[in-house]
Amino acid sequence: MLTKHLVILPLLIPMLAALLQLLPWGENPQRYRRAIGMTSCSLLIVVAVALIQQSSAGPLVYALGSWEAPYGIVLVADGLSSLMVLLTSILALPVLWYACYGEDNLGSHFQALFQFQLLGILGAFLTGDLFNLFVFFEILLISSYALLMHGGGKQKLRACLHYVLLNLTGSAIFLISLGVLYGITGTLNMADLAVKISALTGDDASIARAGGLLLLIVFALKAALLPLYFWLPQAYAMTTGTVAALFAIMTKVGIYAIIRVFTLIFGDDSGAAALLGYDWLWWLGLGTLAIGGIGVMGSRDLRLVISYLVVISVGTMLTTFSMNTERSITAVMYYMLHSTLITAALFLIVDVVAKQRGKTASRIVKGRKMAQHATLGIMFFVAAIAIIGMPPFSGFIGKLFILEAARTGAQVALLWPLVLGSTFLVMVSLSRAGSRMFWHTFEGKPGDVTNPPSQLVAIGLLLAAIVALTLFANSISGFIEGIAYDVMHPSTYIEAVLGGSQPYE
């Protein structure tokens, strides 16, 4: 019975948790809300592992109200979506653990907003139609607006306004694109769209391509692709470390949407609409990668440096995806696992560092020695090596996969210099930050501000996940190769959703 409803559990768990957290709990309600939140995130990991196991035999399709596709609402857990659910769950637990030691008291309803954010993110990964993708985007965006302002402040308000205005524009474009696609095909179910768009010709195919390009703009905004990336650095740098760590998965929602839609609906077998936007993704991805490297070198605040590292990872992944091979999809997914977890760890490390340094906070200048100087220095050193892409950690393996994915002379000539060049710039920037913040400190008594050991344990869990990603790289990459094959050959997904009722060539 539980297996039958497994696909919807990643949505029900955070939704019910959020509703429970909104109830009045009498004296010390935060204790109960924290317990509910931690229980929810723990259950999500268990469910995500079960989804991975069950979906390995083929996509799991859940028709709400027993209304089958393409007319009903369906949730689909294939290898790709199950992997993203697992990644989100693994990220959420240590981030919420960190927040439970004081960070969630900076604003009201943080715990419930955290769960609603998870609901939107996980729903975006599991939905089988574009309209409900829009709905879940709105859920995660509304939650993110409030979380971005967590703790208040003028700088947060300014960054939040830019973020809100851009995403409201993106939502409007999303609705227009849905109207265009529905008008020409009569469906928004992604599997059904793949069948119907592949059969379009002439003007109908051109209209479908226009709708697809509008979708690409929306997803590029969510992913922070050039020239729509400029909202991200300030938004991530101005918010709290906990929220920034959770937001490490946000750009991956946009990247996931691009992978899903532009391999399934506009992939190799989509007739006149085949490979829509891939050339644009290649060039804009390279530009994003370059801009991120420049931003890293020009930043004088460590929070801003890490925000630009997110931009670099977006450019790296979308450029690699645009090469449109199983090898490139494998590289993107492995690198996505690595970059999400290590970026979150760095945001939390910098949050601790900023509190213990006092007035100098996260600015890359000489400051006082921190109370937990040695522990934080080791954590920063490990995280820096991992995100730079130096051996022995998973960042090196991920970048090696990406470089190996470049096959043609043009791909090697453009991708290799930018990936290796950005790696060098990141190494210089983080070395400068580490030496000034951990080595060249003022003489005298260290600061007396300390963080609870449990917060350091939460950071340690994220770093441990990176170590696990390294130690089991061979097994993980082998598993991801199977997912990449299914992504590049979507007939299995389509047949599972439509139940064989419609032919697909």
C-alpha positions in Angstrom: 0.0 0.0 0.0 2.8 2.4 1.0 4.8 1.5 -2.2 1.8 2.4 -4.3 1.7 6.0 -2.9 5.5 6.3 -2.7 5.7 9.0 -5.4 3.5 11.5 -3.7 5.1 11.1 -0.2 7.9 13.7 -1.0 5.1 16.2 -1.4 2.8 15.1 1.5 5.6 15.0 4.1 6.8 18.7 3.9 3.2 19.9 3.3 1.9 18.2 6.4 4.9 19.3 8.4 4.4 22.9 7.4 0.8 22.8 8.3 1.6 21.3 11.7 4.3 23.9 12.3 1.8 26.7 11.8 -0.4 25.5 14.7 -0.1 27.3 18.0 1.9 25.0 20.3 1.6 26.8 23.6 4.8 27.4 25.6 8.1 27.1 23.7 6.4 26.3 20.3 9.8 26.5 18.5 10.9 23.2 20.1 8.0 21.4 18.6 8.4 23.1 15.2 12.0 22.1 15.1 11.2 18.5 16.0 8.6 18.3 13.2 11.0 19.9 10.7 13.8 17.5 11.5 11.5 14.5 11.4 10.2 15.6 8.0 13.7 16.0 6.5 14.7 12.6 7.9 11.7 10.9 6.5 12.4 12.6 3.1 15.8 10.9 2.9 14.2 7.5 3.6 11.5 8.0 1.0 14.1 9.3 -1.5 16.2 6.2 -1.1 13.1 4.1 -1.6 12.3 6.1 -4.8 15.8 5.5 -6.2 15.4 1.8 -5.6 11.9 1.5 -7.0 12.5 3.7 -10.1 15.6 1.7 -11.1 13.2 -0.8 -12.7 11.4 1.9 -14.7 9.6 5.2 -14.1 6.9 5.2 -11.4 3.7 7.1 -12.5 1.2 8.3 -9.9 -2.1 9.5 -11.3 -3.9 11.7 -8.8 -7.6 10.7 -8.4 -6.9 7.8 -10.8 -7.2 10.2 -13.8 -4.7 8.8 -16.2 -2.5 10.9 -18.5 -2.8 12.9 -20.6 -6.0 14.2 -19.1 -5.2 13.8 -15.4 -2.5 15.2 -13.2 0.4 12.7 -12.9 3.6 12.6 -10.8 6.5 10.8 -12.4 9.6 9.4 -10.5 12.2 8.2 -13.0 15.9 8.0 -12.3 16.5 11.7 -12.9 13.7 13.1 -10.7 14.4 10.5 -8.0 18.1 11.5 -7.9 17.1 15.2 -7.6 14.7 14.3 -4.7 17.5 12.5 -3.0 19.9 15.4 -3.5 17.4 17.9 -2.1 16.7 15.6 0.9 20.4 15.1 1.7 20.9 18.9 1.5 17.9 19.8 3.6 18.6 17.8 6.7 22.0 19.4 7.7 20.9 22.8 6.6 17.8 22.6 8.9 19.9 21.1 11.7 22.2 24.2 11.4 19.2 26.5 11.5 17.7 24.9 14.6 20.4 26.3 16.8 19.3 29.9 16.7 19.1 30.8 13.0 15.4 30.1 12.8 14.6 32.7 15.5 15.7 35.6 13.3 12.2 35.8 11.7 8.8 34.4 12.1 7.6 31.1 10.5 11.0 30.1 9.2 10.4 26.4 9.9 7.1 26.3 8.0 8.6 28.3 5.1 11.5 25.9 4.9 9.0 23.0 4.5 6.9 24.9 1.9 10.2 25.6 0.0 10.9 21.9 0.0 7.4 21.2 -1.2 7.9 23.5 -4.2 11.3 22.1 -5.1 10.3 18.5 -4.8 7.1 19.1 -6.7 9.0 20.7 -9.6 11.2 17.5 -9.8 8.2 15.1 -9.7 5.5 16.7 -11.8 4.7 15.2 -15.2 3.1 18.3 -16.8 4.2 21.8 -17.5 1.2 23.6 -15.8 2.0 21.9 -12.5 5.6 22.7 -13.0 4.5 26.4 -13.1 2.4 25.8 -9.9 5.3 24.3 -8.0 7.6 27.1 -9.3 5.2 29.6 -7.7 5.2 27.7 -4.4 8.9 27.6 -4.2 9.2 31.2 -5.3 6.7 32.6 -2.8 8.5 30.7 0.0 11.8 32.0 -1.2 10.6 35.6 -1.2 9.9 35.3 2.6 13.1 33.3 3.3 15.3 35.8 1.4 14.1 38.5 3.8 14.6 36.3 6.9 16.2 38.4 9.6 15.3 41.7 7.8 17.6 44.6 6.8 17.7 47.2 4.0 20.3 45.3 1.9 18.2 42.2 2.0 15.1 44.2 1.0 16.9 45.7 -2.0 18.2 42.3 -3.2 14.7 40.7 -2.6 13.0 43.4 -4.6 15.2 42.7 -7.7 14.6 38.9 -7.2 10.8 39.3 -6.9 10.4 41.6 -9.9 12.5 39.4 -12.1 10.7 36.2 -11.1 7.3 37.9 -11.5 8.3 38.7 -15.0 9.5 35.1 -15.5 6.1 33.8 -14.2 4.3 35.9 -16.7 6.5 34.6 -19.6 5.9 31.0 -18.3 2.2 31.4 -18.5 2.4 32.9 -22.1 4.6 29.9 -23.2 2.1 27.5 -21.7 -0.7 29.2 -23.6 1.2 28.9 -26.8 2.0 25.2 -26.4 -1.5 24.3 -25.3 -3.0 26.3 -28.2 -1.0 24.3 -30.7 -1.1 20.9 -29.1 -4.1 20.8 -26.8 -2.0 19.3 -24.0 0.5 20.3 -21.3 1.5 16.8 -20.2 5.2 16.5 -21.0 5.0 13.0 -22.4 2.0 13.9 -24.5 3.7 17.1 -25.7 6.7 15.0 -26.8 4.5 12.9 -29.0 2.5 15.7 -30.5 5.3 18.2 -31.1 7.3 15.5 -32.9 4.5 15.3 -35.4 4.1 19.0 -36.1 5.2 20.6 -39.4 5.2 24.0 -41.0 3.7 26.9 -39.1 2.6 24.7 -36.3 6.1 23.6 -35.6 7.3 27.2 -35.7 4.7 28.2 -33.1 5.8 25.3 -30.9 9.4 26.4 -31.3 8.4 29.9 -30.2 6.7 28.5 -27.1 9.7 26.4 -26.4 12.1 29.4 -26.6 9.9 31.2 -24.1 10.2 28.3 -21.8 14.0 28.4 -22.2 14.0 32.0 -21.1 12.0 31.2 -18.0 14.3 28.2 -17.1 17.4 30.3 -17.8 16.2 32.9 -15.4 15.7 30.3 -12.7 19.1 28.8 -13.4 20.8 32.2 -13.5 22.2 31.9 -17.0 23.8 34.9 -18.8 22.3 37.5 -19.3 19.7 36.7 -16.6 22.2 35.8 -13.8 22.6 39.3 -12.2 19.9 38.8 -9.6 21.8 35.9 -8.0 25.1 37.2 -6.5 23.5 40.0 -4.4 20.5 37.9 -3.4 22.6 35.0 -2.2 25.2 37.2 -0.5 22.7 39.4 1.4 20.6 36.6 2.9 21.4 34.5 5.9 23.9 31.6 5.6 21.1 29.0 6.2 18.9 30.4 3.4 21.8 30.7 1.0 22.7 27.1 1.7 19.2 25.9 1.0 19.2 28.1 -2.2 22.2 26.1 -3.4 19.5 23.7 -4.9 17.4 26.6 -6.4 19.4 27.1 -9.6 19.5 23.3 -10.0 15.7 23.4 -10.3 16.1 25.6 -13.5 18.8 23.3 -14.8 16.7 20.2 -14.1 13.8 21.8 -16.0 16.0 22.5 -19.0 17.3 18.9 -19.0 13.8 17.5 -18.7 12.0 19.6 -21.2 14.7 19.9 -23.8 15.5 16.2 -23.9 11.9 15.0 -23.7 9.9 17.6 -25.6 12.5 19.2 -27.8 15.1 16.4 -28.0 16.6 14.5 -30.9 13.3 12.9 -31.9 11.2 16.0 -31.9 11.0 16.5 -35.7 11.1 20.1 -36.8 11.5 21.3 -33.1 14.4 19.0 -32.4 17.4 20.3 -30.4 15.7 23.7 -29.8 18.0 26.2 -28.1 21.1 23.9 -27.7 23.4 26.3 -29.7 22.2 29.2 -27.5 22.9 27.1 -24.3 26.4 26.4 -25.5 27.4 30.0 -26.0 25.5 31.5 -23.1 26.8 28.8 -20.8 30.4 29.7 -21.8 29.6 33.3 -21.2 28.2 32.6 -17.8 31.3 30.5 -16.9 33.5 33.5 -17.9 31.4 36.1 -16.1 31.4 33.9 -12.9 35.2 33.7 -13.0 35.5 37.5 -13.4 33.0 38.0 -10.5 35.0 35.6 -8.2 38.2 37.6 -8.8 36.5 41.0 -8.4 34.7 40.2 -5.1 36.0 41.5 -1.8 33.5 39.6 0.3 33.6 35.9 0.8 29.8 35.6 0.6 29.9 37.2 -2.8 32.7 35.0 -3.9 30.7 31.9 -3.1 27.7 33.4 -4.9 29.7 33.7 -8.0 30.9 30.1 -7.6 27.2 29.2 -8.1 27.2 31.2 -11.3 30.3 29.3 -12.5 28.7 26.0 -11.8 25.6 27.0 -13.7 27.7 27.9 -16.8 29.7 24.8 -16.5 26.7 22.5 -16.3 24.6 24.1 -19.1 27.6 24.3 -21.4 28.2 20.6 -20.8 24.5 19.7 -21.2 24.4 21.4 -24.6 26.8 18.9 -26.0 23.9 16.5 -26.0 25.5 13.1 -25.3 25.1 10.5 -22.7 28.6 11.3 -21.4 27.8 15.0 -21.1 24.5 14.3 -19.2 26.4 11.9 -16.8 29.0 14.7 -16.2 26.3 17.3 -15.5 24.5 15.1 -13.0 27.6 14.1 -11.1 28.9 17.7 -11.0 25.4 18.9 -9.9 25.6 16.6 -6.9 29.0 17.9 -6.0 28.4 21.6 -6.5 25.1 21.7 -4.6 26.5 20.1 -1.5 29.9 21.9 -1.4 28.3 25.3 -2.1 25.9 24.8 0.8 28.8 23.8 3.1 30.7 26.9 2.1 27.7 29.2 2.8 27.4 27.8 6.3 31.1 28.0 6.9 31.2 31.6 5.9 28.1 32.3 8.1 30.0 31.0 11.2 33.2 32.9 10.2 31.3 36.1 9.8 29.8 35.9 13.2 33.1 35.1 14.9 35.1 37.8 13.1 32.8 40.6 14.4 32.8 43.9 12.5 34.9 42.6 9.6 32.4 39.8 9.1 32.9 38.0 5.7 35.0 40.8 4.1 38.3 39.6 2.8 40.4 41.8 5.0 42.7 41.2 8.0 40.6 40.7 11.2 40.7 39.2 14.6 41.4 35.6 15.3 38.2 33.5 15.7 37.4 31.5 18.8 37.1 28.3 16.8 39.9 29.2 14.4 41.5 25.8 13.9 38.2 23.9 13.3 36.9 26.5 10.8 40.3 26.8 9.1 40.3 23.0 8.4 36.7 23.0 7.2 37.3 26.0 4.9 40.5 24.3 3.6 38.7 21.1 2.8 35.7 22.9 1.2 38.0 25.1 -0.9 40.0 22.2 -2.3 36.7 20.4 -3.1 35.1 23.4 -4.9 38.2 24.4 -6.8 38.3 20.9 -8.3 41.6 19.7 -6.9 42.3 16.0 -6.1 41.3 13.9 -4.2 37.8 15.3 -3.8 34.7 14.9 -6.0 35.2 18.3 -7.6 38.2 17.0 -9.4 36.3 13.9 -10.6 33.3 16.0 -11.7 35.5 18.4 -13.8 37.4 15.4 -15.2 34.0 14.0 -16.4 33.2 17.4 -18.0 36.5 17.7 -19.8 36.1 14.2 -21.1 32.6 15.0 -22.4 34.1 17.5 -24.9 34.7 15.5 -28.0 35.0 17.8 -31.0 37.9 20.1 -31.6 35.7 23.2 -31.2 34.4 21.9 -27.9 37.8 21.2 -26.5 39.2 24.5 -27.8 36.5 26.5 -26.0 35.4 24.5 -23.0 38.8 23.4 -21.7 40.4 26.8 -21.4 37.3 28.3 -19.7 36.9 25.4 -17.2 40.6 25.3 -16.4 40.9 29.1 -16.4 37.9 29.5 -14.0 39.4 26.8 -11.8 42.6 28.8 -11.6 40.7 32.1 -10.8 38.8 30.3 -8.0 42.0 28.9 -6.6 43.6 32.4 -6.5 40.4 34.0 -5.0 39.9 31.4 -2.2 43.7 31.3 -1.4 43.6 35.0 -1.0 40.5 34.8 1.2 41.9 32.0 3.3 45.3 33.7 3.9 43.7 37.0 5.0 40.9 35.5 7.1 42.6 32.5 8.7 46.4 33.3 8.6 47.0 37.0 8.7 45.0 37.8 11.7 45.6 40.6 14.3 47.7 39.7 17.4 46.0 39.4 20.7 43.1 37.6 22.3 40.7 35.7 19.9 37.1 36.7 19.8 34.8 35.2 22.4 31.9 34.4 20.0 31.5 30.7 19.5 29.0 28.7 17.6 27.3 25.6 19.0 29.2 22.4 18.2 26.0 21.0 16.6 26.2 23.7 13.9 29.8 22.6 13.1 28.5 19.0 13.0 25.9 20.0 10.4 28.6 21.5 8.2 30.6 18.3 8.8 27.7 16.2 7.5 27.8 18.2 4.2 31.6 17.7 3.9 31.1 14.0 4.7 28.6 13.8 1.8 31.4 15.2 -0.4 33.8 12.6 0.9 31.2 9.8 0.2 30.7 11.2 -3.3 34.4 10.8 -3.8 34.9 7.4 -2.3 31.9 5.9 -4.2 32.5 7.9 -7.4 32.7 4.8 -9.5 29.4 3.3 -8.3 27.6 6.6 -8.4 28.8 7.5 -11.9 27.8 4.0 -13.1 24.3 4.6 -11.7 24.1 8.0 -13.2 25.2 6.6 -16.6 22.0 4.5 -16.6 19.9 7.7 -15.8 21.7 9.5 -18.6 20.8 6.8 -21.1 17.1 7.1 -20.1 17.2 10.9 -20.4 18.7 10.7 -23.9 16.2 7.9 -24.9 12.9 9.2 -23.5 10.6 6.5 -25.0 10.6 4.6 -21.8 9.4 7.7 -19.9 6.7 8.4 -22.5 5.4 4.9 -22.6 5.2 4.7 -18.8 3.2 7.9 -18.6 0.9 7.4 -21.5 0.5 3.6 -20.8 1.2 2.7 -24.4 -2.0 4.4 -25.5 -0.2 6.5 -28.0 2.5 5.5 -30.4 6.0 7.0 -30.1 8.6 6.5 -32.7 
